[in-house]
């Protein structure tokens, strides 16, 4: 029962952390951000709380420390950008059919949900070239 409130934190963490980083650095960014925050706030909490208890002789200092760090987290959450309904930074839009791809490309300049500045690479067309020494296979036309 004591760990039940942790579920509120963990449930939001899995959905909010990936939206903060572009695709190319998402895994590393999430790992570094999470582990540094745990090390800084979780690793130093016993030391800081013990120091506050000795300094003030107030048994409520652990609660005050928890409230202060929670308020700091609430302020940080306030400044997160909303990402609902938008593609993640660096993610390419996915399509199921060739027609859907043509419609997406045709309307990409007017679509407010697509930020072409955050795509992981420049849009260029280069016909595929077979690698040396690898036999080519002709695909059936669709």
C-alpha positions as CSV (number, residue, x, y, z in Angstrom):
1,X,0.0,0.0,0.0
2,X,2.9,2.4,0.7
3,X,4.1,2.1,-2.9
4,X,0.6,2.7,-4.4
5,X,1.2,6.5,-5.0
6,X,4.3,5.6,-7.0
7,X,2.0,4.3,-9.7
8,X,0.8,7.8,-10.5
9,X,4.4,8.8,-11.2
10,X,5.4,5.8,-13.2
11,X,2.2,5.8,-15.3
12,X,2.9,9.3,-16.5
13,X,6.6,8.8,-16.9
14,X,6.3,6.3,-19.7
15,X,4.2,8.6,-21.8
16,X,5.8,11.9,-21.1
17,X,9.5,11.2,-21.3
18,X,9.7,9.9,-24.9
19,X,8.0,13.1,-26.2
20,X,10.8,15.3,-24.9
21,X,13.5,13.9,-27.2
22,X,13.9,13.5,-30.9
23,X,13.9,9.9,-32.3
24,X,17.7,9.9,-32.9
25,X,18.5,10.5,-29.3
26,X,15.3,9.4,-27.5
27,X,16.8,6.3,-25.8
28,X,19.9,8.0,-24.6
29,X,18.1,11.2,-23.6
30,X,15.5,9.2,-21.6
31,X,18.2,7.1,-19.8
32,X,20.4,10.1,-18.9
33,X,17.5,12.3,-17.8
34,X,15.9,9.6,-15.7
35,X,19.1,8.3,-14.1
36,X,20.5,11.7,-13.3
37,X,17.3,12.8,-11.7
38,X,17.1,9.7,-9.6
39,X,20.7,10.0,-8.6
40,X,20.4,13.7,-7.7
41,X,17.1,13.7,-5.9
42,X,16.8,10.1,-4.7
43,X,20.5,9.6,-3.9
44,X,20.9,12.8,-1.9
45,X,17.5,12.8,-0.1
46,X,18.7,10.8,3.0
47,X,21.7,13.1,3.4
48,X,19.7,16.3,2.9
49,X,16.9,15.2,5.2
50,X,19.3,14.1,7.9
51,X,21.0,17.5,7.7
52,X,17.7,19.3,7.8
53,X,16.6,17.3,10.9
54,X,19.8,18.0,12.7
55,X,19.7,21.7,11.7
56,X,16.1,22.4,12.7
57,X,15.2,19.7,15.2
58,X,11.8,19.6,13.4
59,X,10.5,16.1,12.8
60,X,8.4,17.4,9.9
61,X,11.4,18.3,7.8
62,X,11.1,15.1,5.7
63,X,7.5,16.1,4.8
64,X,8.6,19.6,4.0
65,X,11.4,18.3,1.7
66,X,8.9,16.1,-0.1
67,X,6.5,18.9,-0.5
68,X,9.3,21.2,-1.9
69,X,10.5,18.7,-4.4
70,X,6.9,17.9,-5.4
71,X,6.2,21.6,-6.0
72,X,9.4,21.8,-8.1
73,X,8.1,18.8,-10.2
74,X,4.7,20.5,-10.6
75,X,6.3,23.7,-11.9
76,X,8.4,21.6,-14.4
77,X,5.2,19.8,-15.6
78,X,3.6,23.2,-16.2
79,X,6.3,24.0,-18.7
80,X,6.1,20.7,-20.7
81,X,4.8,21.2,-24.2
82,X,1.6,19.4,-25.2
83,X,2.2,16.6,-27.6
84,X,-1.2,14.9,-27.8
85,X,-2.2,14.3,-31.4
86,X,1.2,15.4,-32.8
87,X,3.9,13.2,-34.2
88,X,6.9,12.8,-31.8
89,X,9.9,15.0,-32.6
90,X,11.9,13.3,-35.4
91,X,9.3,10.7,-36.2
92,X,8.2,10.2,-39.7
93,X,4.5,9.9,-40.4
94,X,3.3,6.4,-41.1
95,X,0.9,5.5,-43.9
96,X,-0.8,2.3,-44.9
97,X,-1.3,2.8,-48.6
98,X,0.4,4.6,-51.5
99,X,-2.7,6.8,-51.9
100,X,-2.5,7.9,-48.3
101,X,1.2,8.7,-48.8
102,X,0.4,10.8,-51.8
103,X,-2.3,12.7,-49.9
104,X,0.1,13.3,-47.0
105,X,2.9,14.6,-49.3
106,X,0.4,16.8,-51.2
107,X,-1.0,18.5,-48.1
108,X,2.2,18.5,-45.9
109,X,2.7,22.3,-46.2
110,X,-0.9,23.1,-45.0
111,X,-1.0,20.4,-42.3
112,X,-0.5,22.0,-38.8
113,X,0.3,18.6,-37.2
114,X,3.4,18.1,-39.3
115,X,6.6,20.1,-38.4
116,X,8.9,19.4,-41.3
117,X,11.8,21.1,-39.5
118,X,11.9,18.2,-37.0
119,X,12.1,15.4,-39.6
120,X,15.2,13.2,-39.0
121,X,16.6,13.8,-42.6
122,X,16.0,16.1,-45.6
123,X,13.4,15.0,-48.1
124,X,15.2,13.9,-51.2
125,X,14.5,11.2,-53.8
126,X,17.3,8.9,-54.8
127,X,16.5,5.8,-56.7
128,X,17.7,2.7,-54.9
129,X,21.0,1.2,-56.1
130,X,21.9,-2.4,-55.5
131,X,25.0,-3.2,-53.4
132,X,28.0,-4.6,-55.2
133,X,28.1,-8.4,-55.4
134,X,24.4,-8.8,-54.3
135,X,22.0,-10.2,-56.9
136,X,19.0,-8.1,-57.7
137,X,15.5,-9.4,-57.6
138,X,12.7,-7.7,-59.6
139,X,9.6,-7.1,-57.5
140,X,6.2,-7.7,-59.1
141,X,4.4,-4.5,-60.1
142,X,1.4,-3.6,-58.0
